[in-house]
Amino acid sequence: MKTLFFIIVVTMLAAAFVVTYLVNKEQRSMNRVSGTFIKLIQKFDSWQMMR
């Protein structure tokens, strides 16, 4: 019984670790995407000003 409980706890911890890792990776990629999007908008704005 104790080993089963231990296995369940370890599995839940591993699952939580994987979920947080994936969420952090997703947030980093989202930040990169929004950063490039903002850069594109700024370039477009400066191009509009120059015209």
DSSP file (Angstrom, degrees, kcal/mol; ACC not computed):
  #  RESIDUE AA STRUCTURE BP1 BP2  ACC     N-H-->O    O-->H-N    N-H-->O    O-->H-N    TCO  KAPPA ALPHA  PHI   PSI    X-CA   Y-CA   Z-CA
    1    1 A M     >        0   0    0      0, 0.0     4,-2.2     0, 0.0     5,-0.2   0.000 360.0 360.0 360.0 -42.6    0.0    0.0    0.0
    2    2 A K  H  >  +     0   0    0      1,-0.2     4,-2.6     2,-0.2     5,-0.2   0.903 360.0  51.2 -65.2 -38.9    2.8    2.4    0.9
    3    3 A T  H  > S+     0   0    0      2,-0.2     4,-2.7     1,-0.2    -1,-0.2   0.907 108.9  51.1 -65.7 -39.4    4.6    1.8   -2.4
    4    4 A L  H  > S+     0   0    0      2,-0.2     4,-2.4     1,-0.2    -1,-0.2   0.934 111.4  47.7 -61.0 -45.8    1.5    2.4   -4.4
    5    5 A F  H  X S+     0   0    0     -4,-2.2     4,-2.5     1,-0.2    -2,-0.2   0.911 112.2  50.2 -60.1 -43.6    1.0    5.7   -2.6
    6    6 A F  H  X S+     0   0    0     -4,-2.6     4,-2.6     1,-0.2    -2,-0.2   0.906 110.2  49.7 -61.9 -42.8    4.6    6.6   -3.2
    7    7 A I  H  X S+     0   0    0     -4,-2.7     4,-2.5     2,-0.2    -1,-0.2   0.910 111.1  49.7 -63.6 -41.8    4.3    5.8   -6.9
    8    8 A I  H  X S+     0   0    0     -4,-2.4     4,-2.5     2,-0.2    -2,-0.2   0.925 111.6  48.4 -63.0 -44.5    1.2    8.0   -7.2
    9    9 A V  H  X S+     0   0    0     -4,-2.5     4,-2.5     2,-0.2    -2,-0.2   0.931 112.7  47.6 -62.5 -45.6    2.8   10.9   -5.4
   10   10 A V  H  X S+     0   0    0     -4,-2.6     4,-2.6     1,-0.2    -1,-0.2   0.911 112.0  50.4 -62.5 -42.0    5.9   10.7   -7.6
   11   11 A T  H  X S+     0   0    0     -4,-2.5     4,-2.5     1,-0.2    -1,-0.2   0.914 111.0  48.5 -62.8 -42.6    3.8   10.5  -10.8
   12   12 A M  H  X S+     0   0    0     -4,-2.5     4,-2.5     2,-0.2    -2,-0.2   0.911 111.8  49.4 -65.1 -41.0    1.8   13.5   -9.7
   13   13 A L  H  X S+     0   0    0     -4,-2.5     4,-2.5     2,-0.2    -2,-0.2   0.923 111.8  48.6 -62.5 -43.9    4.9   15.5   -9.0
   14   14 A A  H  X S+     0   0    0     -4,-2.6     4,-2.5     2,-0.2    -2,-0.2   0.916 111.6  49.6 -62.4 -42.8    6.4   14.5  -12.4
   15   15 A A  H  X S+     0   0    0     -4,-2.5     4,-2.5     1,-0.2    -2,-0.2   0.916 111.1  49.1 -62.9 -43.0    3.2   15.5  -14.1
   16   16 A A  H  X S+     0   0    0     -4,-2.5     4,-2.5     1,-0.2    -1,-0.2   0.907 111.2  50.5 -63.3 -40.8    3.1   18.9  -12.3
   17   17 A F  H  X S+     0   0    0     -4,-2.5     4,-2.3     2,-0.2    -2,-0.2   0.921 111.3  47.8 -62.4 -44.6    6.8   19.5  -13.3
   18   18 A V  H  X S+     0   0    0     -4,-2.5     4,-2.6     2,-0.2    -2,-0.2   0.915 111.9  50.3 -63.6 -42.5    6.1   18.7  -16.9
   19   19 A V  H  X S+     0   0    0     -4,-2.5     4,-2.6     1,-0.2    -2,-0.2   0.934 111.8  46.4 -62.6 -46.5    3.0   20.9  -17.0
   20   20 A T  H  X S+     0   0    0     -4,-2.5     4,-2.6     1,-0.2    -1,-0.2   0.898 112.5  51.5 -64.3 -37.9    4.9   23.9  -15.5
   21   21 A Y  H  X S+     0   0    0     -4,-2.3     4,-2.4    -5,-0.2    -2,-0.2   0.932 111.9  46.0 -62.6 -45.2    7.8   23.3  -17.9
   22   22 A L  H  X S+     0   0    0     -4,-2.6     4,-2.6     2,-0.2    -2,-0.2   0.905 112.6  50.5 -65.0 -40.4    5.5   23.3  -20.9
   23   23 A V  H  X S+     0   0    0     -4,-2.6     4,-2.6     2,-0.2    -2,-0.2   0.924 111.3  48.2 -64.2 -43.6    3.6   26.4  -19.7
   24   24 A N  H  X S+     0   0    0     -4,-2.6     4,-2.3     2,-0.2    -1,-0.2   0.916 112.2  49.1 -62.6 -42.4    6.9   28.3  -19.2
   25   25 A K  H  X S+     0   0    0     -4,-2.4     4,-2.4     2,-0.2    -2,-0.2   0.924 111.5  49.6 -62.2 -43.7    8.1   27.3  -22.6
   26   26 A E  H  X S+     0   0    0     -4,-2.6     4,-2.6     1,-0.2    -2,-0.2   0.916 110.4  50.0 -61.4 -44.2    4.8   28.4  -24.1
   27   27 A Q  H  X S+     0   0    0     -4,-2.6     4,-2.6     1,-0.2    -1,-0.2   0.901 109.9  51.2 -63.0 -40.0    5.0   31.8  -22.4
   28   28 A R  H  X S+     0   0    0     -4,-2.3     4,-2.2     2,-0.2    -2,-0.2   0.931 111.8  46.0 -62.9 -44.9    8.6   32.3  -23.6
   29   29 A S  H  X S+     0   0    0     -4,-2.4     4,-2.6     1,-0.2    -1,-0.2   0.891 111.9  52.3 -66.4 -37.5    7.6   31.6  -27.2
   30   30 A M  H  X S+     0   0    0     -4,-2.6     4,-2.9     2,-0.2     5,-0.2   0.914 108.5  50.9 -62.7 -41.7    4.5   33.8  -26.8
   31   31 A N  H  X S+     0   0    0     -4,-2.6     4,-2.4     1,-0.2    -2,-0.2   0.910 110.6  49.2 -60.9 -41.5    6.8   36.6  -25.5
   32   32 A R  H  X S+     0   0    0     -4,-2.2     4,-2.4     2,-0.2    -2,-0.2   0.927 112.3  47.8 -63.4 -44.1    9.1   36.1  -28.5
   33   33 A V  H  X S+     0   0    0     -4,-2.6     4,-2.2     1,-0.2    -2,-0.2   0.935 113.9  45.7 -63.8 -46.5    6.1   36.2  -30.9
   34   34 A S  H  X S+     0   0    0     -4,-2.9     4,-2.6     1,-0.2    -1,-0.2   0.865 110.8  55.3 -66.2 -34.4    4.6   39.4  -29.4
   35   35 A G  H  X S+     0   0    0     -4,-2.4     4,-2.2    -5,-0.2    -2,-0.2   0.934 110.1  44.2 -63.0 -45.7    8.1   41.0  -29.3
   36   36 A T  H  X S+     0   0    0     -4,-2.4     4,-2.5     1,-0.2    -2,-0.2   0.888 112.6  53.2 -66.6 -36.9    8.5   40.5  -33.1
   37   37 A F  H  X S+     0   0    0     -4,-2.2     4,-2.3     2,-0.2    -2,-0.2   0.918 109.5  47.9 -62.2 -43.7    5.0   41.7  -33.7
   38   38 A I  H  X S+     0   0    0     -4,-2.6     4,-2.5     2,-0.2    -1,-0.2   0.898 110.6  52.1 -64.6 -40.2    5.6   44.9  -31.7
   39   39 A K  H  X S+     0   0    0     -4,-2.2     4,-2.5     1,-0.2    -2,-0.2   0.920 109.1  50.0 -61.3 -42.6    8.9   45.4  -33.6
   40   40 A L  H  X S+     0   0    0     -4,-2.5     4,-2.5     1,-0.2    -2,-0.2   0.919 110.5  49.6 -61.8 -42.8    7.0   45.0  -36.9
   41   41 A I  H  X S+     0   0    0     -4,-2.3     4,-2.4     1,-0.2    -1,-0.2   0.908 110.7  50.0 -63.1 -41.4    4.4   47.5  -35.8
   42   42 A Q  H  X S+     0   0    0     -4,-2.5     4,-2.6     2,-0.2    -1,-0.2   0.911 110.5  49.8 -64.3 -41.4    7.1   50.0  -34.8
   43   43 A K  H  X S+     0   0    0     -4,-2.5     4,-2.5     1,-0.2    -2,-0.2   0.927 111.0  49.7 -60.9 -44.1    8.8   49.6  -38.2
   44   44 A F  H  X S+     0   0    0     -4,-2.5     4,-2.2     2,-0.2    -2,-0.2   0.907 110.7  50.4 -61.7 -41.7    5.5   50.2  -39.9
   45   45 A D  H  X S+     0   0    0     -4,-2.4     4,-2.2     2,-0.2    -2,-0.2   0.934 111.5  46.8 -62.1 -47.1    4.9   53.3  -37.8
   46   46 A S  H  X S+     0   0    0     -4,-2.6     4,-2.1     1,-0.2    -1,-0.2   0.885 111.2  52.5 -64.5 -36.6    8.3   54.8  -38.6
   47   47 A W  H  X S+     0   0    0     -4,-2.5     4,-1.3     1,-0.2    -1,-0.2   0.891 108.7  50.5 -64.8 -38.7    7.8   54.0  -42.3
   48   48 A Q  H  < S+     0   0    0     -4,-2.2    -2,-0.2     1,-0.2    -1,-0.2   0.895 109.5  51.1 -64.3 -39.8    4.5   55.8  -42.2
   49   49 A M  H  < S+     0   0    0     -4,-2.2    -2,-0.2     1,-0.2    -1,-0.2   0.901 107.8  52.4 -64.7 -40.2    6.2   58.8  -40.6
   50   50 A M  H  <        0   0    0     -4,-2.1    -1,-0.2     1,-0.3    -2,-0.2   0.811 360.0 360.0 -67.2 -29.7    8.9   59.0  -43.2
   51   51 A R     <        0   0    0     -4,-1.3    -1,-0.3    -5,-0.1    -2,-0.1   0.514 360.0 360.0 -65.0 360.0    6.4   59.0  -46.1
